[in-house]
Amino acid sequence: MADNATTLTIAIMDPPYETARVTTALRLIEAALRKGINVNVFAYEGAVSLGFTEQQPHANPVKGTSVEEEGHPTPKDWVAALGELGNGRDGKGKLDWVNCGLCVDERGMQNQATGRRGGPQHLYEFLQNTTNVLVIATR
Amino acid sequence: MSQYLFIESQDPFEDKGAEAYLATALELSKRNESVTVFFVENGAHAVRNGAQVPIRDALHSAGARLKVDGFALRERGIKADGLAAGIEVGGVDDMVDLLASPDTKAIWH
C-alpha cells in the first residue's frame, strides 16, 4: 500500500465508446485507488461524457437479447463505481474527479455520476499538489 | 535518479508516430537513462515474436525495460509465450507503481 500522501493526476479527454484509452484510464484509476493512492482526474472535452448519468444500456437486436439479458455496462456505471471506491475508506485512495465546466455546458452533460465541476484552475491546483501526472493524449 | 516511462498505445504498423516516439526512448537508453516502455492497447501488436519492429529490438539491446499489458495480450489473442526477446508481461498495477514515484517522468502515446 502506498503512503497516503501519494497522489496521481490523470488528464483525459476521450469520450466513451470510441477508444481503448478510456478503458486503460479507468483501469489505472482503479488500480491506484486500490493501492491507497489518491487520484485526481481532470476530464475535459469528450471525457466529460464518461459520467453522464442519462446513458442507457441497450438490448441487442442481433442476438435478440433484452436489456437485462445483455447486461450492457455503461461508462457512467464504471465512473460511479470509481467514485464509490475512491471514498478514502478501508485504506483506499481518494478520488477527486473534476469535469471541465465549459466542456460540460457545451455538451449539456450537467448530470454526472461522480465528481465536481471545475476548470483549468483546478488542473493547476492538482499539478501543484501531486506526486506525478499522466496526460492521456488523443492521437 | 529520474526514470522514464513511455506508454505506447499505438500499433507501430498503423501509426508511424510510434517509431518516432520510441526513438526518444531509445536515445535516452543509449545515454544510460533508466527507461521503461510499456506497451498497452494496440501497442501490444509490437511485442509479438516475429513482428518486425526494429526499434523494439534496438531498445532491448540498449538496455530499456520492455513490458506489455497482459490484459491487452489477452484481448488480442496474443500468447504470453510468443513474445519477442526481452518482453515482460505486466499490468496496470506495475504502471501505477512506476507512476507513484516522483522520479518517474511519464509520457503517453
gemmi code that builds the backbone of each chain (N, CA, C; Angstrom):
import gemmi

chains = {
    "A": [
        ("MET", (0.831, -1.198, 0.000), (0.000, 0.000, 0.000), (0.868, 1.252, 0.000)),
        ("ALA", (0.432, 2.222, -0.759), (1.227, 3.435, -0.885), (1.043, 4.333, 0.330)),
        ("ASP", (2.019, 5.150, 0.546), (1.929, 6.218, 1.536), (0.719, 7.085, 1.150)),
        ("ASN", (-0.082, 7.500, 2.146), (-1.324, 8.186, 1.794), (-1.095, 9.594, 1.266)),
        ("ALA", (0.177, 10.024, 1.228), (0.450, 11.322, 0.622), (0.692, 11.189, -0.881)),
        ("THR", (0.731, 9.946, -1.377), (0.975, 9.757, -2.806), (-0.290, 10.079, -3.592)),
        ("THR", (-0.126, 10.930, -4.581), (-1.279, 11.341, -5.393), (-0.886, 11.345, -6.865)),
        ("LEU", (-1.739, 10.766, -7.681), (-1.545, 10.817, -9.130), (-2.598, 11.730, -9.741)),
        ("THR", (-2.191, 12.447, -10.748), (-3.132, 13.270, -11.509), (-3.192, 12.746, -12.935)),
        ("ILE", (-4.407, 12.467, -13.379), (-4.607, 11.938, -14.731), (-5.508, 12.894, -15.490)),
        ("ALA", (-5.052, 13.324, -16.648), (-5.865, 14.173, -17.522), (-6.317, 13.332, -18.705)),
        ("ILE", (-7.612, 13.371, -18.960), (-8.138, 12.563, -20.066), (-9.160, 13.385, -20.836)),
        ("MET", (-9.166, 13.217, -22.163), (-10.102, 13.981, -22.982), (-10.920, 13.113, -23.941)),
        ("ASP", (-10.797, 11.788, -23.824), (-11.537, 10.922, -24.753), (-12.970, 10.685, -24.305)),
        ("PRO", (-13.903, 10.673, -25.255), (-15.287, 10.337, -24.924), (-15.458, 8.816, -24.811)),
        ("PRO", (-16.590, 8.378, -24.264), (-16.830, 6.931, -24.198), (-17.123, 6.339, -25.572)),
        ("TYR", (-17.016, 5.038, -25.671), (-17.432, 4.251, -26.847), (-16.534, 4.422, -28.074)),
        ("GLU", (-15.396, 5.069, -27.944), (-14.592, 5.305, -29.141), (-13.193, 4.706, -29.079)),
        ("THR", (-12.528, 4.799, -27.949), (-11.137, 4.353, -27.921), (-10.870, 3.484, -26.690)),
        ("ALA", (-9.790, 2.706, -26.796), (-9.361, 1.886, -25.659), (-8.714, 2.728, -24.573)),
        ("ARG", (-8.400, 3.987, -24.905), (-7.749, 4.849, -23.897), (-8.625, 5.014, -22.664)),
        ("VAL", (-9.950, 5.067, -22.889), (-10.853, 5.220, -21.741), (-10.740, 4.000, -20.821)),
        ("THR", (-10.750, 2.826, -21.415), (-10.646, 1.599, -20.613), (-9.346, 1.594, -19.816)),
        ("THR", (-8.255, 1.925, -20.468), (-6.956, 1.919, -19.782), (-6.937, 2.965, -18.668)),
        ("ALA", (-7.488, 4.130, -18.946), (-7.509, 5.181, -17.919), (-8.295, 4.725, -16.700)),
        ("LEU", (-9.463, 4.139, -16.928), (-10.283, 3.702, -15.794), (-9.598, 2.570, -15.030)),
        ("ARG", (-8.913, 1.693, -15.752), (-8.165, 0.619, -15.077), (-7.042, 1.190, -14.213)),
        ("LEU", (-6.343, 2.173, -14.746), (-5.259, 2.792, -13.966), (-5.807, 3.460, -12.707)),
        ("ILE", (-6.912, 4.167, -12.863), (-7.503, 4.854, -11.704), (-7.892, 3.830, -10.644)),
        ("GLU", (-8.540, 2.754, -11.078), (-8.970, 1.724, -10.125), (-7.765, 1.109, -9.405)),
        ("ALA", (-6.732, 0.774, -10.175), (-5.555, 0.128, -9.575), (-4.900, 1.050, -8.545)),
        ("ALA", (-4.817, 2.326, -8.877), (-4.187, 3.270, -7.950), (-5.007, 3.404, -6.668)),
        ("LEU", (-6.315, 3.534, -6.810), (-7.167, 3.675, -5.615), (-7.050, 2.447, -4.719)),
        ("ARG", (-7.012, 1.270, -5.347), (-6.911, 0.036, -4.547), (-5.568, -0.054, -3.819)),
        ("LYS", (-4.550, 0.606, -4.355), (-3.237, 0.623, -3.693), (-3.160, 1.713, -2.626)),
        ("GLY", (-4.239, 2.456, -2.424), (-4.230, 3.513, -1.418), (-3.655, 4.819, -1.931)),
        ("ILE", (-3.549, 4.930, -3.249), (-3.018, 6.157, -3.853), (-4.187, 7.084, -4.194)),
        ("ASN", (-4.070, 8.332, -3.798), (-5.103, 9.306, -4.155), (-5.002, 9.625, -5.652)),
        ("VAL", (-6.155, 9.833, -6.268), (-6.154, 10.101, -7.709), (-6.973, 11.356, -7.999)),
        ("ASN", (-6.360, 12.275, -8.708), (-7.070, 13.426, -9.265), (-7.313, 13.149, -10.736)),
        ("VAL", (-8.535, 13.373, -11.169), (-8.837, 13.237, -12.599), (-9.318, 14.583, -13.106)),
        ("PHE", (-8.712, 15.036, -14.189), (-9.230, 16.211, -14.882), (-9.784, 15.726, -16.212)),
        ("ALA", (-11.128, 15.688, -16.299), (-11.801, 15.221, -17.511), (-12.219, 16.440, -18.319)),
        ("TYR", (-11.802, 16.473, -19.558), (-12.137, 17.627, -20.381), (-12.492, 17.167, -21.785)),
        ("GLU", (-13.024, 18.107, -22.563), (-13.555, 17.803, -23.896), (-14.486, 16.585, -23.800)),
        ("GLY", (-14.317, 15.600, -24.667), (-15.274, 14.493, -24.712), (-15.344, 13.663, -23.447)),
        ("ALA", (-14.304, 13.711, -22.630), (-14.280, 12.872, -21.425), (-15.332, 13.277, -20.394)),
        ("VAL", (-15.904, 14.482, -20.539), (-16.965, 14.838, -19.595), (-18.221, 14.009, -19.849)),
        ("SER", (-18.246, 13.304, -20.985), (-19.393, 12.428, -21.270), (-19.292, 11.089, -20.545)),
        ("LEU", (-18.134, 10.794, -19.974), (-17.945, 9.473, -19.364), (-18.931, 9.224, -18.224)),
        ("GLY", (-19.185, 10.253, -17.411), (-20.024, 10.054, -16.236), (-21.446, 10.580, -16.404)),
        ("PHE", (-21.854, 10.887, -17.634), (-23.184, 11.455, -17.872), (-24.260, 10.447, -17.475)),
        ("THR", (-25.103, 10.834, -16.519), (-25.997, 9.853, -15.886), (-27.136, 9.387, -16.784)),
        ("GLU", (-27.370, 10.068, -17.892), (-28.520, 9.666, -18.718), (-28.167, 8.600, -19.747)),
        ("GLN", (-26.952, 8.104, -19.706), (-26.594, 6.966, -20.576), (-27.534, 5.796, -20.265)),
        ("GLN", (-27.936, 5.106, -21.304), (-28.843, 3.970, -21.127), (-28.239, 2.704, -21.731)),
        ("PRO", (-28.302, 1.597, -21.012), (-27.882, 0.330, -21.618), (-28.887, -0.066, -22.691)),
        ("HIS", (-28.460, -0.908, -23.605), (-29.375, -1.257, -24.700), (-29.499, -2.765, -24.877)),
        ("ALA", (-30.590, -3.128, -25.517), (-30.780, -4.532, -25.901), (-29.887, -4.828, -27.097)),
        ("ASN", (-29.800, -6.098, -27.482), (-29.006, -6.458, -28.652), (-29.918, -7.116, -29.684)),
        ("PRO", (-30.367, -6.339, -30.668), (-31.307, -6.890, -31.648), (-30.685, -7.981, -32.519)),
        ("VAL", (-29.373, -7.989, -32.657), (-28.729, -9.037, -33.468), (-28.872, -10.391, -32.782)),
        ("LYS", (-28.639, -10.398, -31.472), (-28.759, -11.655, -30.724), (-30.166, -11.882, -30.180)),
        ("GLY", (-31.006, -10.831, -30.249), (-32.360, -10.955, -29.723), (-32.413, -10.941, -28.215)),
        ("THR", (-31.429, -10.349, -27.571), (-31.408, -10.301, -26.107), (-31.979, -8.977, -25.601)),
        ("SER", (-32.593, -9.054, -24.445), (-33.180, -7.862, -23.829), (-32.092, -7.043, -23.135)),
        ("VAL", (-32.496, -5.887, -22.638), (-31.561, -5.045, -21.870), (-31.008, -5.827, -20.687)),
        ("GLU", (-31.902, -6.513, -19.982), (-31.481, -7.257, -18.788), (-30.561, -8.410, -19.164)),
        ("GLU", (-30.926, -9.153, -20.217), (-30.098, -10.295, -20.629), (-28.731, -9.835, -21.121)),
        ("GLU", (-28.730, -8.711, -21.787), (-27.468, -8.214, -22.348), (-26.521, -7.759, -21.232)),
        ("GLY", (-27.092, -7.154, -20.179), (-26.256, -6.697, -19.065), (-25.160, -5.744, -19.512)),
        ("HIS", (-25.506, -4.859, -20.419), (-24.536, -3.962, -21.042), (-24.082, -2.884, -20.055)),
        ("PRO", (-22.833, -2.890, -19.664), (-22.384, -1.843, -18.737), (-22.186, -0.519, -19.471)),
        ("THR", (-22.442, 0.550, -18.802), (-22.206, 1.869, -19.401), (-21.081, 2.561, -18.631)),
        ("PRO", (-20.347, 3.422, -19.307), (-19.237, 4.113, -18.625), (-19.667, 4.856, -17.376)),
        ("LYS", (-20.896, 5.374, -17.368), (-21.327, 6.122, -16.177), (-21.321, 5.212, -14.943)),
        ("ASP", (-21.629, 3.923, -15.154), (-21.614, 2.987, -14.025), (-20.185, 2.747, -13.548)),
        ("TRP", (-19.256, 2.686, -14.497), (-17.848, 2.496, -14.111), (-17.339, 3.719, -13.348)),
        ("VAL", (-17.728, 4.903, -13.843), (-17.281, 6.129, -13.180), (-17.890, 6.222, -11.780)),
        ("ALA", (-19.169, 5.859, -11.677), (-19.818, 5.871, -10.357), (-19.130, 4.890, -9.415)),
        ("ALA", (-18.769, 3.728, -9.940), (-18.097, 2.723, -9.107), (-16.749, 3.232, -8.628)),
        ("LEU", (-16.055, 3.956, -9.486), (-14.773, 4.532, -9.068), (-14.990, 5.596, -7.989)),
        ("GLY", (-16.084, 6.360, -8.129), (-16.401, 7.357, -7.114), (-16.632, 6.705, -5.764)),
        ("GLU", (-17.294, 5.564, -5.780), (-17.552, 4.838, -4.525), (-16.260, 4.242, -3.978)),
        ("LEU", (-15.479, 3.630, -4.877), (-14.203, 3.036, -4.452), (-13.284, 4.107, -3.866)),
        ("GLY", (-13.342, 5.289, -4.465), (-12.413, 6.351, -4.072), (-12.932, 7.232, -2.957)),
        ("ASN", (-13.588, 6.607, -1.990), (-14.114, 7.400, -0.870), (-13.095, 7.553, 0.254)),
        ("GLY", (-11.913, 6.969, 0.060), (-10.846, 7.140, 1.042), (-10.951, 6.236, 2.254)),
        ("ARG", (-11.938, 5.325, 2.235), (-12.090, 4.440, 3.403), (-11.397, 3.102, 3.150)),
        ("ASP", (-11.192, 2.355, 4.227), (-10.630, 0.996, 4.149), (-9.277, 0.962, 3.449)),
        ("GLY", (-8.495, 2.005, 3.653), (-7.156, 2.009, 3.078), (-7.095, 2.350, 1.604)),
        ("LYS", (-8.247, 2.661, 1.014), (-8.250, 3.019, -0.410), (-7.881, 4.494, -0.575)),
        ("GLY", (-7.457, 4.821, -1.777), (-7.153, 6.216, -2.071), (-8.422, 7.029, -2.261)),
        ("LYS", (-8.255, 8.328, -2.290), (-9.395, 9.221, -2.509), (-9.391, 9.705, -3.954)),
        ("LEU", (-10.577, 9.694, -4.537), (-10.726, 10.166, -5.916), (-11.294, 11.571, -5.922)),
        ("ASP", (-10.632, 12.469, -6.621), (-11.157, 13.814, -6.850), (-11.299, 13.985, -8.358)),
        ("TRP", (-12.521, 13.849, -8.850), (-12.786, 13.863, -10.287), (-13.387, 15.215, -10.649)),
        ("VAL", (-12.719, 15.958, -11.482), (-13.207, 17.274, -11.901), (-13.549, 17.235, -13.388)),
        ("ASN", (-14.768, 17.641, -13.700), (-15.182, 17.784, -15.101), (-15.075, 19.242, -15.510)),
        ("CYS", (-14.458, 19.465, -16.636), (-14.330, 20.824, -17.173), (-15.732, 21.413, -17.400)),
        ("GLY", (-16.024, 22.512, -16.717), (-17.371, 23.080, -16.770), (-17.772, 23.570, -18.154)),
        ("LEU", (-16.847, 24.198, -18.867), (-17.181, 24.680, -20.214), (-17.511, 23.505, -21.124)),
        ("CYS", (-16.735, 22.414, -20.963), (-16.952, 21.231, -21.808), (-18.300, 20.589, -21.473)),
        ("VAL", (-18.642, 20.617, -20.182), (-19.933, 20.081, -19.737), (-21.070, 20.890, -20.353)),
        ("ASP", (-20.957, 22.209, -20.285), (-22.037, 23.059, -20.791), (-22.202, 22.917, -22.303)),
        ("GLU", (-21.079, 22.848, -23.007), (-21.156, 22.697, -24.461), (-21.960, 21.456, -24.842)),
        ("ARG", (-21.787, 20.412, -24.041), (-22.383, 19.120, -24.385), (-23.685, 18.836, -23.645)),
        ("GLY", (-24.080, 19.735, -22.755), (-25.306, 19.505, -21.980), (-25.195, 18.309, -21.056)),
        ("MET", (-24.013, 18.139, -20.459), (-23.729, 16.938, -19.649), (-23.692, 17.276, -18.151)),
        ("GLN", (-24.621, 18.136, -17.708), (-24.542, 18.605, -16.322), (-24.757, 17.495, -15.295)),
        ("ASN", (-25.544, 16.495, -15.637), (-25.830, 15.441, -14.658), (-24.719, 14.389, -14.694)),
        ("GLN", (-23.967, 14.334, -13.611), (-22.776, 13.490, -13.581), (-22.846, 12.450, -12.466)),
        ("ALA", (-22.312, 11.270, -12.746), (-22.351, 10.164, -11.782), (-21.435, 10.408, -10.589)),
        ("THR", (-20.387, 11.153, -10.801), (-19.482, 11.465, -9.691), (-18.700, 12.725, -10.034)),
        ("GLY", (-18.002, 13.228, -9.077), (-17.100, 14.347, -9.345), (-17.752, 15.699, -9.165)),
        ("ARG", (-16.985, 16.696, -9.539), (-17.439, 18.079, -9.375), (-17.083, 18.879, -10.619)),
        ("ARG", (-17.716, 20.021, -10.706), (-17.478, 20.913, -11.841), (-16.231, 21.750, -11.571)),
        ("GLY", (-15.443, 21.990, -12.590), (-14.249, 22.797, -12.377), (-13.740, 23.398, -13.668)),
        ("GLY", (-12.484, 23.772, -13.630), (-11.889, 24.403, -14.800), (-10.381, 24.308, -14.730)),
        ("PRO", (-9.703, 25.005, -15.620), (-8.236, 24.919, -15.669), (-7.569, 25.244, -14.331)),
        ("GLN", (-8.222, 26.095, -13.526), (-7.615, 26.423, -12.230), (-7.522, 25.192, -11.342)),
        ("HIS", (-8.477, 24.274, -11.505), (-8.431, 23.051, -10.703), (-7.305, 22.130, -11.197)),
        ("LEU", (-7.112, 22.100, -12.501), (-5.980, 21.317, -13.012), (-4.674, 21.909, -12.485)),
        ("TYR", (-4.590, 23.235, -12.485), (-3.390, 23.890, -11.944), (-3.176, 23.502, -10.479)),
        ("GLU", (-4.264, 23.516, -9.703), (-4.141, 23.128, -8.286), (-3.716, 21.671, -8.148)),
        ("PHE", (-4.269, 20.820, -8.994), (-3.842, 19.419, -8.976), (-2.326, 19.322, -9.195)),
        ("LEU", (-1.853, 20.082, -10.190), (-0.441, 19.974, -10.566), (0.487, 20.484, -9.468)),
        ("GLN", (-0.024, 21.371, -8.615), (0.799, 21.884, -7.512), (0.920, 20.895, -6.363)),
        ("ASN", (0.026, 19.919, -6.325), (-0.045, 19.026, -5.163), (-0.134, 17.569, -5.588)),
        ("THR", (0.722, 17.157, -6.481), (0.634, 15.786, -6.971), (2.015, 15.150, -7.020)),
        ("THR", (2.035, 13.835, -6.889), (3.299, 13.103, -6.987), (3.723, 12.971, -8.440)),
        ("ASN", (2.732, 12.737, -9.306), (3.046, 12.555, -10.716), (1.813, 12.863, -11.568)),
        ("VAL", (2.059, 13.016, -12.845), (0.995, 13.392, -13.780), (1.058, 12.482, -15.000)),
        ("LEU", (-0.101, 12.047, -15.449), (-0.175, 11.323, -16.720), (-1.229, 11.997, -17.583)),
        ("VAL", (-0.795, 12.522, -18.708), (-1.718, 13.120, -19.666), (-1.994, 12.073, -20.743)),
        ("ILE", (-3.223, 11.608, -20.791), (-3.587, 10.588, -21.784), (-4.088, 11.333, -23.009)),
        ("ALA", (-3.168, 11.539, -23.909), (-3.463, 12.374, -25.072), (-4.188, 11.581, -26.149)),
        ("THR", (-5.006, 12.278, -26.916), (-5.620, 11.641, -28.075), (-4.593, 11.611, -29.193)),
        ("ARG", (-4.899, 10.889, -30.259), (-3.953, 10.823, -31.376), (-3.887, 12.149, -32.098)),
    ],
    "B": [
        ("MET", (17.150, 9.449, -8.704), (17.505, 9.317, -10.119), (16.227, 9.235, -10.955)),
        ("SER", (16.175, 10.020, -11.991), (14.990, 10.026, -12.843), (14.851, 8.715, -13.592)),
        ("GLN", (13.611, 8.338, -13.812), (13.347, 7.218, -14.708), (12.231, 7.647, -15.652)),
        ("TYR", (12.244, 7.074, -16.817), (11.286, 7.465, -17.845), (10.332, 6.306, -18.123)),
        ("LEU", (9.057, 6.644, -18.176), (8.030, 5.660, -18.511), (7.356, 6.098, -19.802)),
        ("PHE", (7.568, 5.315, -20.834), (6.920, 5.564, -22.124), (5.769, 4.561, -22.262)),
        ("ILE", (4.565, 5.067, -22.387), (3.402, 4.186, -22.542), (2.968, 4.249, -24.008)),
        ("GLU", (3.191, 3.160, -24.701), (2.894, 3.112, -26.144), (1.571, 2.384, -26.374)),
        ("SER", (0.564, 3.139, -26.822), (-0.751, 2.536, -27.039), (-1.066, 2.316, -28.514)),
        ("GLN", (-0.166, 2.749, -29.373), (-0.456, 2.674, -30.814), (0.249, 1.496, -31.474)),
        ("ASP", (-0.424, 0.941, -32.468), (0.151, -0.147, -33.255), (1.212, 0.439, -34.196)),
        ("PRO", (2.466, -0.002, -34.084), (3.513, 0.605, -34.918), (3.326, 0.330, -36.409)),
        ("PHE", (2.497, -0.668, -36.727), (2.255, -0.953, -38.143), (1.164, -0.046, -38.707)),
        ("GLU", (0.472, 0.642, -37.819), (-0.621, 1.509, -38.248), (-0.255, 2.983, -38.086)),
        ("ASP", (0.561, 3.271, -37.073), (0.866, 4.658, -36.723), (2.382, 4.850, -36.713)),
        ("LYS", (2.865, 5.541, -37.719), (4.318, 5.746, -37.807), (4.835, 6.648, -36.694)),
        ("GLY", (3.922, 7.342, -36.032), (4.327, 8.155, -34.894), (4.925, 7.314, -33.783)),
        ("ALA", (4.559, 6.036, -33.745), (5.084, 5.154, -32.700), (6.604, 5.055, -32.797)),
        ("GLU", (7.098, 4.944, -34.003), (8.543, 4.798, -34.172), (9.273, 6.058, -33.714)),
        ("ALA", (8.732, 7.210, -34.057), (9.360, 8.471, -33.644), (9.323, 8.620, -32.124)),
        ("TYR", (8.195, 8.232, -31.557), (8.044, 8.306, -30.100), (9.053, 7.387, -29.414)),
        ("LEU", (9.147, 6.154, -29.911), (10.067, 5.197, -29.292), (11.528, 5.563, -29.554)),
        ("ALA", (11.774, 6.337, -30.598), (13.146, 6.792, -30.869), (13.642, 7.676, -29.732)),
        ("THR", (12.733, 8.430, -29.133), (13.123, 9.246, -27.979), (13.534, 8.351, -26.819)),
        ("ALA", (12.752, 7.295, -26.608), (13.094, 6.329, -25.542), (14.444, 5.689, -25.825)),
        ("LEU", (14.698, 5.391, -27.096), (15.963, 4.754, -27.461), (17.144, 5.690, -27.179)),
        ("GLU", (16.996, 6.956, -27.539), (18.091, 7.902, -27.304), (18.394, 8.019, -25.815)),
        ("LEU", (17.345, 8.041, -24.998), (17.557, 8.101, -23.540), (18.259, 6.840, -23.046)),
        ("SER", (17.861, 5.695, -23.586), (18.501, 4.434, -23.176), (19.982, 4.427, -23.538)),
        ("LYS", (20.280, 4.955, -24.710), (21.685, 4.997, -25.141), (22.518, 5.905, -24.249)),
        ("ARG", (21.851, 6.836, -23.572), (22.553, 7.730, -22.634), (22.518, 7.175, -21.212)),
        ("ASN", (22.205, 5.876, -21.118), (22.193, 5.159, -19.831), (21.146, 5.678, -18.859)),
        ("GLU", (20.096, 6.264, -19.386), (18.967, 6.643, -18.537), (18.113, 5.398, -18.283)),
        ("SER", (17.400, 5.422, -17.169), (16.502, 4.312, -16.838), (15.195, 4.494, -17.602)),
        ("VAL", (14.926, 3.580, -18.512), (13.762, 3.710, -19.402), (12.914, 2.439, -19.345)),
        ("THR", (11.628, 2.621, -19.135), (10.667, 1.520, -19.279), (9.695, 1.890, -20.388)),
        ("VAL", (9.522, 0.974, -21.327), (8.490, 1.148, -22.349), (7.384, 0.152, -22.038)),
        ("PHE", (6.182, 0.669, -21.858), (5.045, -0.178, -21.522), (4.099, -0.182, -22.714)),
        ("PHE", (3.929, -1.342, -23.317), (3.040, -1.455, -24.470), (1.635, -1.789, -23.982)),
        ("VAL", (0.671, -0.968, -24.345), (-0.724, -1.192, -23.967), (-1.591, -1.110, -25.223)),
        ("GLU", (-2.836, -1.561, -25.076), (-3.822, -1.458, -26.174), (-3.211, -2.027, -27.468)),
        ("ASN", (-3.371, -1.326, -28.602), (-2.836, -1.875, -29.852), (-1.319, -1.817, -29.931)),
        ("GLY", (-0.701, -1.159, -28.969), (0.756, -1.208, -28.884), (1.250, -2.629, -28.658)),
        ("ALA", (0.360, -3.494, -28.148), (0.734, -4.881, -27.894), (1.089, -5.634, -29.182)),
        ("HIS", (0.621, -5.119, -30.314), (0.975, -5.783, -31.581), (2.482, -5.731, -31.848)),
        ("ALA", (3.162, -4.815, -31.169), (4.605, -4.655, -31.404), (5.435, -5.738, -30.733)),
        ("VAL", (4.854, -6.469, -29.799), (5.693, -7.347, -28.975), (5.658, -8.801, -29.417)),
        ("ARG", (4.882, -9.100, -30.454), (4.811, -10.490, -30.900), (6.139, -10.930, -31.478)),
        ("ASN", (6.517, -12.156, -31.103), (7.713, -12.736, -31.692), (7.463, -12.884, -33.192)),
        ("GLY", (8.353, -12.373, -33.991), (8.160, -12.435, -35.437), (7.667, -11.125, -36.015)),
        ("ALA", (7.088, -10.275, -35.191), (6.700, -8.952, -35.684), (7.978, -8.144, -35.918)),
        ("GLN", (8.083, -7.572, -37.112), (9.306, -6.853, -37.476), (9.240, -5.422, -36.949)),
        ("VAL", (9.789, -5.237, -35.762), (9.778, -3.913, -35.116), (11.202, -3.601, -34.680)),
        ("PRO", (12.021, -3.115, -35.598), (13.440, -2.903, -35.275), (13.674, -2.010, -34.070)),
        ("ILE", (12.836, -1.004, -33.890), (13.070, -0.085, -32.761), (12.855, -0.804, -31.430)),
        ("ARG", (11.953, -1.776, -31.412), (11.752, -2.579, -30.197), (13.030, -3.344, -29.872)),
        ("ASP", (13.605, -3.968, -30.898), (14.833, -4.743, -30.678), (15.997, -3.836, -30.282)),
        ("ALA", (16.034, -2.646, -30.867), (17.104, -1.697, -30.513), (16.963, -1.247, -29.059)),
        ("LEU", (15.736, -1.060, -28.626), (15.504, -0.682, -27.227), (15.981, -1.794, -26.293)),
        ("HIS", (15.687, -3.019, -26.663), (16.137, -4.152, -25.845), (17.663, -4.181, -25.776)),
        ("SER", (18.299, -4.003, -26.914), (19.764, -4.025, -26.958), (20.374, -2.872, -26.150)),
        ("ALA", (19.656, -1.758, -26.117), (20.180, -0.587, -25.407), (19.910, -0.644, -23.904)),
        ("GLY", (19.208, -1.683, -23.462), (19.002, -1.859, -22.028), (17.698, -1.322, -21.480)),
        ("ALA", (16.787, -0.907, -22.357), (15.482, -0.445, -21.868), (14.673, -1.634, -21.360)),
        ("ARG", (13.855, -1.384, -20.357), (12.962, -2.425, -19.873), (11.693, -2.380, -20.730)),
        ("LEU", (11.292, -3.521, -21.244), (10.131, -3.580, -22.129), (9.045, -4.413, -21.474)),
        ("LYS", (7.884, -3.809, -21.289), (6.781, -4.525, -20.653), (5.530, -4.404, -21.525)),
        ("VAL", (4.655, -5.385, -21.382), (3.392, -5.338, -22.118), (2.260, -5.645, -21.143)),
        ("ASP", (1.143, -4.992, -21.370), (-0.040, -5.189, -20.543), (-0.666, -6.552, -20.883)),
        ("GLY", (-0.717, -7.443, -19.907), (-1.279, -8.772, -20.137), (-2.739, -8.724, -20.568)),
        ("PHE", (-3.458, -7.728, -20.094), (-4.866, -7.527, -20.497), (-4.945, -7.293, -22.006)),
        ("ALA", (-4.033, -6.471, -22.517), (-4.011, -6.183, -23.962), (-3.664, -7.438, -24.754)),
        ("LEU", (-2.770, -8.259, -24.212), (-2.430, -9.507, -24.897), (-3.654, -10.413, -24.989)),
        ("ARG", (-4.339, -10.589, -23.868), (-5.500, -11.496, -23.845), (-6.584, -11.003, -24.786)),
        ("GLU", (-6.841, -9.689, -24.780), (-7.877, -9.135, -25.666), (-7.574, -9.447, -27.128)),
        ("ARG", (-6.287, -9.488, -27.472), (-5.894, -9.647, -28.869), (-5.476, -11.067, -29.219)),
        ("GLY", (-5.605, -11.975, -28.274), (-5.276, -13.371, -28.549), (-3.796, -13.605, -28.755)),
        ("ILE", (-2.976, -12.763, -28.149), (-1.521, -12.923, -28.266), (-1.039, -13.716, -27.061)),
        ("LYS", (-0.409, -14.827, -27.330), (0.030, -15.702, -26.247), (1.293, -15.153, -25.575)),
        ("ALA", (1.308, -15.271, -24.243), (2.453, -14.752, -23.489), (3.728, -15.520, -23.790)),
        ("ASP", (3.595, -16.731, -24.337), (4.814, -17.486, -24.659), (5.264, -17.247, -26.105)),
        ("GLY", (4.643, -16.274, -26.755), (5.031, -15.983, -28.133), (5.521, -14.564, -28.301)),
        ("LEU", (6.256, -14.109, -27.313), (6.685, -12.707, -27.338), (8.147, -12.575, -27.760)),
        ("ALA", (8.478, -11.415, -28.245), (9.853, -11.134, -28.681), (10.794, -11.109, -27.468)),
        ("ALA", (12.071, -11.185, -27.772), (13.085, -11.224, -26.709), (13.007, -9.976, -25.841)),
        ("GLY", (13.097, -10.209, -24.525), (13.180, -9.093, -23.590), (11.849, -8.553, -23.124)),
        ("ILE", (10.735, -9.080, -23.637), (9.424, -8.547, -23.259), (8.934, -9.223, -21.973)),
        ("GLU", (8.564, -8.416, -20.995), (7.972, -8.921, -19.761), (6.472, -8.624, -19.780)),
        ("VAL", (5.691, -9.527, -19.240), (4.252, -9.304, -19.138), (3.945, -8.674, -17.778)),
        ("GLY", (3.185, -7.584, -17.809), (2.807, -6.907, -16.575), (1.362, -6.454, -16.644)),
        ("GLY", (1.044, -5.447, -15.867), (-0.324, -4.944, -15.850), (-0.368, -3.520, -15.361)),
        ("VAL", (-1.575, -3.018, -15.194), (-1.699, -1.617, -14.772), (-1.133, -1.401, -13.367)),
        ("ASP", (-1.135, -2.455, -12.536), (-0.523, -2.311, -11.211), (0.943, -1.890, -11.328)),
        ("ASP", (1.632, -2.483, -12.295), (3.053, -2.137, -12.491), (3.205, -0.696, -12.960)),
        ("MET", (2.295, -0.286, -13.828), (2.353, 1.097, -14.310), (2.112, 2.077, -13.159)),
        ("VAL", (1.134, 1.733, -12.317), (0.824, 2.601, -11.174), (2.031, 2.692, -10.239)),
        ("ASP", (2.702, 1.557, -10.025), (3.878, 1.581, -9.150), (4.942, 2.541, -9.687)),
        ("LEU", (5.135, 2.543, -10.990), (6.107, 3.469, -11.574), (5.636, 4.912, -11.446)),
        ("LEU", (4.340, 5.115, -11.713), (3.800, 6.481, -11.637), (3.822, 7.024, -10.213)),
        ("ALA", (3.775, 6.132, -9.238), (3.736, 6.577, -7.835), (5.070, 7.145, -7.378)),
        ("SER", (6.109, 6.989, -8.185), (7.408, 7.547, -7.835), (7.538, 8.963, -8.406)),
        ("PRO", (7.877, 9.924, -7.586), (8.032, 11.293, -8.113), (9.205, 11.418, -9.084)),
        ("ASP", (10.061, 10.402, -9.110), (11.206, 10.452, -10.021), (10.870, 9.976, -11.431)),
        ("THR", (9.654, 9.474, -11.599), (9.262, 8.969, -12.913), (8.703, 10.082, -13.777)),
        ("LYS", (9.199, 10.146, -14.996), (8.624, 11.071, -15.979), (7.851, 10.210, -16.975)),
        ("ALA", (6.533, 10.385, -16.996), (5.667, 9.522, -17.802), (5.155, 10.256, -19.031)),
        ("ILE", (5.222, 9.566, -20.162), (4.760, 10.153, -21.419), (3.892, 9.124, -22.122)),
        ("TRP", (2.725, 9.534, -22.533), (1.753, 8.637, -23.198), (1.772, 8.895, -24.701)),
        ("HIS", (1.723, 7.810, -25.464), (1.483, 7.958, -26.904), (0.434, 6.952, -27.320)),
    ],
}
model = gemmi.Model(1)
for chain_id, residues in chains.items():
    chain = gemmi.Chain(chain_id)
    for i, (resn, *xyz) in enumerate(residues, 1):
        res = gemmi.Residue()
        res.name, res.seqid = resn, gemmi.SeqId(i, " ")
        for name, pos in zip(("N", "CA", "C"), xyz):
            atom = gemmi.Atom()
            atom.name, atom.element = name, gemmi.Element(name[0])
            atom.pos, atom.b_iso = gemmi.Position(*pos), 0.0
            res.add_atom(atom)
        chain.add_residue(res)
    model.add_chain(chain)
structure = gemmi.Structure()
structure.add_model(model)
structure.setup_entities()
